[in-house]
Amino acid sequence: MAAFNSPFSVHLHTNYVPYDVEKMQISELLIAPQRKAHTLGAEIGQLKSRIAEVKARRDALDVMITEQTSLLAPWRRIPDKILSAIFIYCLPAQHYTPMTIHDAPLRLTFVCQRWRRVAFNTPYLWATLHIVCVSTWERAAVVFFLRVQSHLNAIVQWINRSGSCPLSISTSDCVRPFFIYLHALRQFSNRWLNIQFNGIDQRALLSLASLSHDDVPMLETMNLRFPSSVDERTSSQWRMQGGLFRGNKLRIVSIYHRPVALDVMALDWSGLTTLILCDASTAVQSPMTPSEAVAILSQCKNLLNLTMSIFDHPPTGPFQLPAHANLQYSLPHLQNLSINDNYFFTSTLFSSIHAPSLTGVAYSTQFWPSRIRRSPLVALLARNGRTVRSLIMDPSFLSHAEFVDCCRLSPFLARLHFLQSSIPMPNERRNGLQGPINQIIMNVVFQLLTPADQGKCHWPYLQYLQKSRSFCGPYLDEKPVFDLIQKRMEGAKKSSNLPLKWVKVSLGCFVTRNIRSLLQEYAEDGLHLQLEDYIDNNFLLEDFESEEAEAYDGMFSPREGIHSLHRKLPFPF
């Protein structure tokens, strides 16, 4: 509806140009409407001010209503005991609790007064602790010890809140002497349940050696990283006492660079369920000998997980058949076996192992394929291969026939991880071969695992495949990768072979085909591909972060704490 009548309305929305007289008439005609518009604008301003005032009153009322309604929230009526149980589930799942306000339980204490009180009155929240030792670089000694003392006071206060709960404690590597922290922790040794000590120095070794089995009555899991060399005084102390190894409840033991021989440790071998013994061949103290390995196999009847490095350096005279050649070692409960092989007769030892429950094997060696030495991996699988579902190895240390034997002897393998050894390829292995030796070997291996036209292939139940980045860069062409994935996925539709679920490989330097688009249809069907390009280190296909992938990764991380052994397969190499 028009606000007022005007004789000039007929000229609206046209190109009509008024005369001078008409301009004066239009100006006079607009005086009254302009006054009216000004009046209406003032009225609108008043109404807006009124609306703003009403909105402010409503918002204030809403705030009050919300605050009062929050008093009726169900979570406010949760009893302290239930709230305490909820807090426990807030603890980190992958590692012991660090002393930081960004993680529970400290973070919970900053929410409200009630939460703070409940958190402090929940001892289990404070029963796990990861200690990051104070760094000393670029700091004066006085400043360092003042910081350490403050840190120790906080640690003791933290542990005191745990009441009588069993303690799970891990430490980072210490730059300065570890014994300063150990001295504070020893007063709680009667409550040690799981311990993981890194960066142990000589004085800390003596302190640990002085512990008796009565000092650690609750100890179940132990992960100790000793120094690479131990003086005679310390070794003697461990021989005389060493009660830390004699705990009645000790079940999981992980030792790096053990300070004394195994017979001196006097462990209750029959009670162990997980044993990890990792020694360097260059360590001053004696590494694990074949006879010690035999002792473990003959005494640890209840082992579930075993990791050890076997050395025979220097070799004890000419190669002769060892004394354990005709013995049989039954490990009925063993599920995961990880061996670093540096012993010429390991195949004889493996031939004597009977492990009917063995499902996971990790194998590393320094011996190249030879006509005078049977591959220990083949010897192990010959007797126990039908139950093996997971295998980690370096195919460079197997001949073509030995690799085929591994496939034949473990027909139900589902998880395969190619992990390259750090030992360089000798020149004699390069004779007659063109290009990078590792690339040639891996291409051949992938071709062996690729189904034939009839659908037959090695390891027909293989679903998880990983080829880790090597120490010298990824050595793998994209064509063998593409052929293996395509033919296994297509073959699964026409035969009883299982389709691949997860593939992670590192490609070579020169990528000439867009395998992303070629394999996309399988990714859409559920295949998780993680193909890493060497040039830009970008993943060509989506990352795979499922629980299955984490379980398959299986690498033991000291940072995560010894309890990670319950979830993962402990492979040290």
C-alpha positions as CSV (number, residue, x, y, z in Angstrom):
1,M,0.0,0.0,0.0
2,A,1.3,3.4,-1.0
3,A,2.3,5.7,1.9
4,F,0.9,8.8,0.0
5,N,-0.6,9.7,-3.4
6,S,1.5,11.5,-6.0
7,P,0.7,12.6,-9.5
8,F,4.2,11.6,-10.6
9,S,3.7,7.9,-9.7
10,V,2.9,7.1,-13.3
11,H,6.5,8.0,-14.2
12,L,8.1,5.6,-11.7
13,H,10.4,2.9,-13.1
14,T,10.8,4.8,-16.3
15,N,13.4,7.0,-17.9
16,Y,11.2,10.1,-17.5
17,V,13.1,13.4,-16.7
18,P,11.0,15.9,-14.8
19,Y,11.0,19.6,-15.8
20,D,12.2,22.2,-13.4
21,V,8.7,23.1,-12.3
22,E,8.0,19.4,-11.6
23,K,11.2,19.1,-9.6
24,M,9.9,21.8,-7.2
25,Q,6.6,20.1,-7.0
26,I,8.2,16.8,-6.1
27,S,10.3,18.4,-3.4
28,E,7.3,20.1,-1.8
29,L,5.4,16.8,-2.0
30,L,8.1,14.9,-0.1
31,I,8.3,17.2,2.9
32,A,5.5,15.6,4.9
33,P,6.5,12.0,4.1
34,Q,10.0,12.7,5.1
35,R,8.9,14.0,8.5
36,K,6.7,11.0,8.9
37,A,9.6,8.6,8.1
38,H,11.8,10.4,10.7
39,T,9.1,10.0,13.3
40,L,8.8,6.3,12.5
41,G,12.6,5.9,12.7
42,A,12.7,7.3,16.2
43,E,9.9,5.0,17.2
44,I,11.8,2.0,15.8
45,G,14.8,3.1,17.8
46,Q,12.8,3.2,21.0
47,L,11.3,-0.2,20.3
48,K,14.8,-1.7,19.6
49,S,16.0,-0.3,22.9
50,R,13.1,-1.9,24.6
51,I,13.7,-5.2,22.9
52,A,17.3,-5.2,23.9
53,E,16.3,-4.5,27.4
54,V,13.8,-7.3,27.4
55,K,16.4,-9.7,25.9
56,A,18.9,-8.8,28.5
57,R,16.4,-9.5,31.2
58,R,15.5,-12.8,29.5
59,D,19.2,-13.8,29.2
60,A,19.9,-13.1,32.8
61,L,16.8,-15.2,33.7
62,D,18.0,-18.0,31.5
63,V,21.4,-18.0,33.2
64,M,19.8,-18.2,36.6
65,I,17.4,-21.0,35.4
66,T,20.4,-22.9,33.9
67,E,22.4,-22.6,37.0
68,Q,19.5,-23.6,39.3
69,T,18.6,-26.5,36.9
70,S,22.2,-27.8,37.0
71,L,21.6,-28.6,40.7
72,L,19.1,-31.2,39.5
73,A,21.6,-32.9,37.1
74,P,21.8,-36.6,37.7
75,W,25.6,-36.6,37.7
76,R,25.6,-34.5,40.8
77,R,23.8,-37.3,42.6
78,I,26.5,-39.9,41.6
79,P,28.0,-41.3,44.8
80,D,31.6,-40.6,45.5
81,K,32.4,-44.3,45.1
82,I,31.0,-44.4,41.5
83,L,32.6,-41.1,40.6
84,S,35.9,-42.6,41.9
85,A,35.4,-45.6,39.6
86,I,34.8,-43.3,36.7
87,F,38.0,-41.4,37.4
88,I,40.0,-44.7,37.2
89,Y,38.8,-45.1,33.6
90,C,40.2,-41.6,32.8
91,L,43.8,-42.9,33.3
92,P,46.0,-43.2,30.2
93,A,45.5,-46.6,28.6
94,Q,48.7,-46.8,26.6
95,H,51.3,-45.8,29.3
96,Y,51.8,-45.2,33.0
97,T,50.5,-41.9,34.3
98,P,52.8,-38.9,33.7
99,M,53.1,-36.1,36.3
100,T,51.3,-33.5,34.1
101,I,48.2,-31.4,34.5
102,H,47.2,-32.4,30.9
103,D,46.4,-36.0,32.0
104,A,44.4,-37.7,34.8
105,P,44.6,-37.7,37.7
106,L,46.0,-34.2,38.1
107,R,43.7,-32.8,35.5
108,L,40.7,-34.0,37.5
109,T,41.8,-32.1,40.5
110,F,41.3,-28.8,38.7
111,V,37.6,-29.2,37.9
112,C,35.9,-28.5,41.2
113,Q,36.4,-28.9,44.9
114,R,34.5,-32.1,45.1
115,W,36.3,-33.8,42.2
116,R,39.6,-32.7,43.8
117,R,38.6,-34.4,47.1
118,V,37.4,-37.5,45.4
119,A,40.5,-37.8,43.3
120,F,42.8,-37.4,46.3
121,N,40.8,-40.0,48.1
122,T,41.1,-42.6,45.3
123,P,44.4,-44.4,45.9
124,Y,44.3,-46.3,42.7
125,L,44.5,-43.1,40.7
126,W,48.0,-42.6,42.1
127,A,49.2,-46.2,41.9
128,T,50.8,-45.8,38.4
129,L,53.5,-43.3,37.6
130,H,55.9,-42.5,34.8
131,I,58.8,-40.5,36.0
132,V,60.6,-38.2,33.5
133,C,63.9,-37.6,35.1
134,V,65.2,-34.0,35.4
135,S,67.5,-33.1,32.5
136,T,70.9,-31.7,33.4
137,W,72.3,-30.2,30.3
138,E,73.2,-26.5,30.4
139,R,72.4,-26.4,34.1
140,A,74.7,-25.9,37.1
141,A,75.0,-28.6,39.7
142,V,73.3,-26.6,42.4
143,V,70.3,-25.8,40.2
144,F,70.1,-29.4,39.1
145,F,70.0,-30.9,42.6
146,L,67.5,-28.3,43.7
147,R,65.2,-29.3,40.8
148,V,65.8,-33.0,41.5
149,Q,64.9,-32.6,45.2
150,S,61.7,-30.7,44.3
151,H,60.9,-33.4,41.8
152,L,61.5,-36.2,44.4
153,N,59.3,-34.5,46.9
154,A,56.5,-34.4,44.3
155,I,57.1,-38.1,43.5
156,V,56.9,-39.2,47.2
157,Q,53.8,-37.1,47.7
158,W,52.2,-38.7,44.6
159,I,53.0,-42.2,45.8
160,N,51.8,-41.5,49.3
161,R,48.4,-40.8,47.9
162,S,48.2,-44.3,46.6
163,G,47.8,-45.7,50.1
164,S,48.5,-49.4,50.1
165,C,47.8,-50.1,46.4
166,P,50.4,-52.0,44.4
167,L,52.6,-49.7,42.4
168,S,53.4,-49.6,38.7
169,I,56.3,-47.3,38.0
170,S,58.4,-46.5,34.9
171,T,61.3,-44.1,34.5
172,S,62.8,-42.3,31.5
173,D,66.5,-42.5,30.8
174,C,68.4,-40.4,33.3
175,V,71.3,-38.2,32.2
176,R,72.6,-37.9,35.8
177,P,72.8,-40.8,38.3
178,F,69.7,-42.8,38.5
179,F,70.3,-43.8,42.1
180,I,69.0,-40.5,43.3
181,Y,65.5,-41.4,42.1
182,L,66.0,-45.1,43.1
183,H,66.7,-44.0,46.7
184,A,63.3,-42.3,46.9
185,L,61.5,-45.3,45.3
186,R,63.1,-48.0,47.4
187,Q,61.1,-47.0,50.4
188,F,58.0,-48.3,48.5
189,S,59.6,-51.5,47.2
190,N,57.2,-53.6,49.3
191,R,54.4,-52.3,47.0
192,W,56.2,-52.6,43.6
193,L,54.0,-54.5,41.3
194,N,55.3,-53.5,37.8
195,I,58.6,-51.6,37.5
196,Q,60.4,-50.4,34.4
197,F,63.8,-48.7,35.2
198,N,65.8,-47.2,32.4
199,G,69.2,-45.5,32.6
200,I,70.4,-47.6,35.6
201,D,73.9,-46.6,36.7
202,Q,76.5,-48.5,38.8
203,R,75.4,-47.1,42.1
204,A,71.8,-47.9,41.3
205,L,72.9,-51.4,40.4
206,L,74.4,-51.9,43.8
207,S,71.2,-50.6,45.4
208,L,69.1,-53.0,43.4
209,A,71.4,-55.9,44.2
210,S,71.0,-55.3,47.9
211,L,67.2,-55.9,47.7
212,S,66.0,-59.3,49.0
213,H,63.0,-61.2,47.9
214,D,61.3,-60.1,51.1
215,D,61.7,-56.4,50.0
216,V,59.6,-57.0,46.8
217,P,56.9,-59.4,47.9
218,M,54.3,-58.1,45.3
219,L,56.6,-57.8,42.3
220,E,55.1,-59.4,39.2
221,T,56.6,-57.6,36.2
222,M,60.1,-56.2,35.8
223,N,61.8,-54.3,33.0
224,L,65.4,-53.3,33.7
225,R,67.8,-51.7,31.3
226,F,71.3,-52.1,32.8
227,P,74.4,-50.4,31.6
228,S,76.4,-52.1,28.9
229,S,79.3,-52.8,31.3
230,V,79.3,-53.8,35.0
231,D,82.3,-53.8,37.3
232,E,83.4,-56.8,39.3
233,R,82.1,-55.4,42.6
234,T,78.6,-55.0,41.2
235,S,78.6,-58.5,39.7
236,S,79.8,-60.0,43.1
237,Q,77.0,-58.2,44.8
238,W,74.4,-59.6,42.5
239,R,75.9,-63.1,43.0
240,M,75.6,-62.8,46.7
241,Q,72.2,-61.3,46.9
242,G,70.2,-60.3,43.8
243,G,66.9,-60.9,45.6
244,L,65.1,-58.7,43.0
245,F,65.1,-61.7,40.7
246,R,63.8,-64.1,43.4
247,G,60.4,-62.7,44.0
248,N,57.8,-65.4,44.5
249,K,55.2,-63.6,42.3
250,L,57.5,-62.6,39.5
251,R,55.9,-63.5,36.1
252,I,57.2,-61.1,33.5
253,V,60.9,-60.3,33.2
254,S,62.5,-58.0,30.6
255,I,66.3,-57.4,31.0
256,Y,68.6,-55.5,28.7
257,H,72.3,-56.2,29.4
258,R,71.9,-58.4,32.4
259,P,74.6,-57.9,35.0
260,V,75.4,-61.5,35.7
261,A,75.0,-65.0,34.2
262,L,71.5,-66.6,34.2
263,D,72.4,-69.2,36.7
264,V,73.5,-66.5,39.2
265,M,70.2,-64.6,38.7
266,A,68.4,-67.6,40.4
267,L,65.0,-66.8,38.8
268,D,62.0,-69.0,39.5
269,W,62.0,-70.1,35.9
270,S,58.9,-72.3,36.2
271,G,56.8,-69.3,37.3
272,L,57.7,-67.0,34.4
273,T,55.1,-66.3,31.6
274,T,57.1,-63.7,29.7
275,L,60.9,-63.5,29.4
276,I,62.8,-60.9,27.4
277,L,66.6,-61.1,27.5
278,C,68.3,-58.8,25.1
279,D,72.1,-58.6,25.2
280,A,74.5,-57.0,22.7
281,S,77.4,-59.1,21.4
282,T,79.8,-56.3,22.2
283,A,78.7,-56.1,25.9
284,V,81.5,-56.5,28.5
285,Q,79.5,-59.0,30.4
286,S,78.9,-62.4,28.7
287,P,75.9,-62.4,26.4
288,M,73.5,-65.3,26.4
289,T,75.3,-68.5,25.4
290,P,73.8,-71.6,23.8
291,S,74.0,-73.5,27.1
292,E,72.0,-70.7,28.8
293,A,69.4,-70.8,26.1
294,V,69.1,-74.5,26.6
295,A,68.7,-73.9,30.3
296,I,65.8,-71.5,29.7
297,L,64.1,-73.9,27.3
298,S,64.4,-76.8,29.7
299,Q,63.1,-74.9,32.8
300,C,60.5,-72.3,31.6
301,K,57.6,-74.6,31.1
302,N,54.9,-72.0,31.5
303,L,56.2,-69.3,29.2
304,L,53.8,-67.5,27.0
305,N,56.2,-65.0,25.4
306,L,60.0,-65.5,24.9
307,T,62.5,-63.1,23.4
308,M,66.2,-63.7,23.5
309,S,69.5,-63.2,21.7
310,I,71.8,-66.2,21.4
311,F,75.5,-65.6,20.8
312,D,78.5,-67.8,20.5
313,H,81.4,-65.3,20.1
314,P,84.1,-66.3,19.7
315,P,83.1,-69.7,18.4
316,T,84.3,-72.5,20.8
317,G,86.5,-74.4,18.4
318,P,85.5,-76.2,15.3
319,F,81.8,-76.6,14.6
320,Q,80.7,-79.8,16.3
321,L,77.3,-81.2,17.1
322,P,76.2,-79.6,20.4
323,A,75.4,-81.6,23.5
324,H,71.7,-80.6,23.2
325,A,71.3,-82.2,19.8
326,N,69.2,-85.1,20.9
327,L,67.2,-83.4,23.6
328,Q,63.5,-82.3,23.3
329,Y,62.2,-79.1,24.8
330,S,58.4,-78.9,25.4
331,L,56.9,-75.5,25.8
332,P,53.2,-76.3,25.8
333,H,52.0,-72.7,26.5
334,L,54.4,-70.7,24.4
335,Q,52.6,-68.4,22.0
336,N,55.1,-65.8,20.9
337,L,58.8,-66.5,20.2
338,S,61.3,-63.8,19.2
339,I,64.9,-64.9,18.5
340,N,68.0,-62.9,17.5
341,D,70.1,-65.7,16.0
342,N,73.9,-65.4,16.3
343,Y,74.7,-69.1,16.9
344,F,75.7,-71.5,14.2
345,F,73.7,-74.5,15.6
346,T,70.5,-72.7,16.3
347,S,68.7,-74.9,13.7
348,T,69.6,-77.9,15.9
349,L,68.2,-76.2,18.9
350,F,65.0,-75.2,17.1
351,S,64.5,-78.7,15.9
352,S,64.2,-79.8,19.5
353,I,61.5,-77.3,20.4
354,H,57.9,-78.5,20.7
355,A,55.5,-75.6,21.0
356,P,52.0,-76.7,20.1
357,S,50.5,-73.3,21.0
358,L,53.0,-71.2,19.1
359,T,51.2,-68.5,17.1
360,G,53.7,-65.6,16.6
361,V,57.4,-65.9,15.5
362,A,60.0,-63.1,15.0
363,Y,63.3,-64.2,13.6
364,S,66.6,-62.2,12.9
365,T,70.0,-63.6,12.1
366,Q,73.5,-62.6,11.1
367,F,74.1,-65.8,9.0
368,W,73.5,-65.7,5.3
369,P,72.1,-68.7,3.5
370,S,74.6,-71.5,3.3
371,R,74.7,-75.1,2.2
372,I,76.3,-76.2,5.4
373,R,73.7,-74.5,7.7
374,R,70.0,-75.1,7.7
375,S,67.9,-72.1,8.3
376,P,66.7,-72.2,12.0
377,L,63.5,-70.6,10.9
378,V,62.7,-73.5,8.7
379,A,63.7,-75.9,11.4
380,L,61.3,-74.2,13.9
381,L,58.4,-74.1,11.4
382,A,59.0,-77.8,10.4
383,R,57.7,-78.8,13.8
384,N,55.5,-76.0,14.9
385,G,54.5,-74.1,11.7
386,R,50.9,-75.3,11.4
387,T,49.9,-73.2,14.4
388,V,51.8,-70.1,13.5
389,R,49.6,-67.1,12.4
390,S,52.1,-64.2,12.6
391,L,55.6,-64.0,11.2
392,I,58.3,-61.3,11.3
393,M,61.5,-61.9,9.3
394,D,64.0,-60.6,6.8
395,P,63.7,-62.7,3.5
396,S,67.2,-61.6,2.5
397,F,68.6,-64.2,4.9
398,L,66.7,-67.0,3.3
399,S,67.4,-68.8,0.0
400,H,64.6,-69.2,-2.5
401,A,64.0,-72.8,-1.4
402,E,64.0,-71.9,2.3
403,F,61.5,-69.2,1.7
404,V,59.2,-71.6,-0.1
405,D,59.7,-74.1,2.7
406,C,58.5,-71.4,5.2
407,C,55.4,-70.9,3.1
408,R,54.8,-74.6,3.0
409,L,55.4,-75.3,6.7
410,S,53.1,-72.5,7.9
411,P,50.1,-72.8,5.7
412,F,47.7,-70.9,7.9
413,L,49.8,-67.7,8.3
414,A,47.6,-64.6,8.4
415,R,50.1,-61.8,9.3
416,L,53.4,-61.2,7.7
417,H,55.9,-58.5,8.4
418,F,59.2,-58.0,6.5
419,L,61.6,-56.3,8.8
420,Q,65.0,-55.6,7.2
421,S,68.1,-56.5,9.2
422,S,70.8,-53.8,9.9
423,I,73.5,-56.2,8.7
424,P,74.8,-55.0,5.2
425,M,74.6,-57.3,2.2
426,P,78.0,-58.8,1.5
427,N,79.6,-58.4,-1.9
428,E,79.4,-62.1,-2.7
429,R,75.6,-61.9,-2.6
430,R,75.7,-59.3,-5.3
431,N,77.5,-61.4,-7.9
432,G,75.4,-61.8,-11.0
433,L,72.7,-59.4,-9.9
434,Q,72.0,-56.0,-11.3
435,G,70.6,-53.1,-9.2
436,P,70.0,-52.9,-5.4
437,I,70.1,-56.4,-4.0
438,N,67.4,-55.8,-1.5
439,Q,65.0,-54.5,-4.2
440,I,65.6,-57.6,-6.3
441,I,65.0,-59.9,-3.3
442,M,61.8,-58.1,-2.3
443,N,60.5,-58.1,-5.8
444,V,61.0,-61.9,-6.0
445,V,59.3,-62.4,-2.7
446,F,56.3,-60.4,-3.7
447,Q,56.1,-62.4,-6.9
448,L,56.2,-65.6,-4.9
449,L,53.3,-64.4,-2.9
450,T,51.3,-63.4,-5.9
451,P,48.6,-66.0,-7.0
452,A,49.0,-67.8,-10.2
453,D,46.3,-67.7,-12.9
454,Q,44.6,-70.7,-11.3
455,G,44.3,-68.9,-8.0
456,K,46.8,-71.0,-6.1
457,C,49.4,-69.1,-4.0
458,H,51.6,-69.4,-1.0
459,W,50.0,-68.5,2.3
460,P,46.4,-68.4,1.0
461,Y,45.1,-67.2,4.4
462,L,47.4,-64.1,4.5
463,Q,45.4,-60.9,5.3
464,Y,47.9,-58.6,6.9
465,L,51.1,-57.6,5.1
466,Q,53.7,-55.1,6.1
467,K,57.1,-54.2,4.6
468,S,58.9,-51.7,6.8
469,R,61.1,-48.9,5.5
470,S,64.6,-50.2,5.4
471,F,67.7,-48.5,6.8
472,C,68.8,-47.4,3.4
473,G,65.5,-46.3,2.0
474,P,62.5,-48.3,0.7
475,Y,63.5,-51.0,-1.8
476,L,60.3,-52.1,-3.6
477,D,58.9,-51.6,-7.1
478,E,55.3,-50.7,-7.4
479,K,54.4,-53.4,-10.0
480,P,55.0,-56.4,-7.7
481,V,52.9,-54.6,-5.1
482,F,50.1,-53.9,-7.5
483,D,50.1,-57.4,-8.9
484,L,50.0,-59.0,-5.5
485,I,47.2,-56.9,-4.2
486,Q,45.1,-57.1,-7.4
487,K,45.5,-60.8,-7.9
488,R,44.9,-61.7,-4.2
489,M,41.8,-59.6,-4.1
490,E,40.4,-60.9,-7.3
491,G,41.5,-64.5,-6.5
492,A,39.6,-64.4,-3.2
493,K,36.4,-63.9,-5.2
494,K,36.9,-67.1,-7.2
495,S,38.7,-69.4,-4.7
496,S,38.9,-70.3,-1.0
497,N,41.8,-67.8,-0.5
498,L,41.1,-65.0,2.0
499,P,41.2,-61.4,0.8
500,L,43.8,-58.9,2.1
501,K,42.6,-56.7,4.9
502,W,45.6,-54.5,5.5
503,V,48.8,-53.7,3.5
504,K,51.5,-51.3,4.4
505,V,54.6,-51.0,2.2
506,S,57.2,-48.4,1.2
507,L,57.6,-47.9,-2.6
508,G,60.7,-47.2,-4.5
509,C,62.1,-43.8,-5.6
510,F,60.5,-43.8,-9.1
511,V,56.7,-44.2,-9.2
512,T,55.4,-44.4,-12.7
513,R,51.9,-45.6,-12.3
514,N,49.0,-44.1,-10.4
515,I,48.2,-47.2,-8.4
516,R,46.0,-45.2,-6.1
517,S,43.2,-45.0,-8.7
518,L,43.9,-48.6,-9.8
519,L,43.5,-50.0,-6.3
520,Q,40.8,-47.6,-5.1
521,E,38.0,-50.1,-5.7
522,Y,39.6,-52.5,-3.2
523,A,40.0,-49.7,-0.6
524,E,36.3,-49.0,-1.0
525,D,35.6,-52.7,-0.3
526,G,37.4,-52.6,3.0
527,L,41.1,-53.1,2.2
528,H,43.2,-50.6,4.2
529,L,46.2,-49.6,2.2
530,Q,49.1,-47.6,3.5
531,L,51.5,-47.1,0.6
532,E,54.4,-44.7,1.3
533,D,56.1,-42.9,-1.5
534,Y,59.9,-42.4,-1.0
535,I,60.0,-39.0,-2.6
536,D,57.6,-37.0,-0.5
537,N,56.8,-39.5,2.3
538,N,53.1,-39.0,1.7
539,F,50.6,-41.8,2.0
540,L,49.0,-42.4,-1.3
541,L,46.0,-44.0,0.3
542,E,44.3,-43.6,3.6
543,D,46.0,-44.4,6.8
544,F,45.0,-47.4,8.8
545,E,44.5,-46.8,12.5
546,S,42.3,-49.7,13.6
547,E,42.8,-51.8,16.6
548,E,43.8,-54.7,14.4
549,A,46.6,-52.6,12.9
550,E,47.8,-51.6,16.4
551,A,47.8,-55.2,17.5
552,Y,49.6,-56.3,14.4
553,D,52.3,-53.6,14.8
554,G,53.4,-55.5,17.9
555,M,56.5,-53.5,18.8
556,F,57.3,-53.3,22.4
557,S,57.8,-49.8,23.6
558,P,59.6,-49.2,26.9
559,R,58.0,-45.8,27.0
560,E,54.5,-47.4,27.2
561,G,55.4,-49.4,30.3
562,I,55.9,-53.1,30.8
563,H,52.1,-53.7,30.8
564,S,52.2,-53.2,27.0
565,L,53.5,-56.8,26.9
566,H,50.1,-58.0,27.7
567,R,48.8,-56.3,24.5
568,K,51.6,-56.6,22.1
569,L,54.2,-59.0,20.8
570,P,57.6,-58.1,22.2
571,F,60.1,-58.0,19.3
572,P,63.5,-56.3,20.2
573,F,65.1,-56.0,16.8
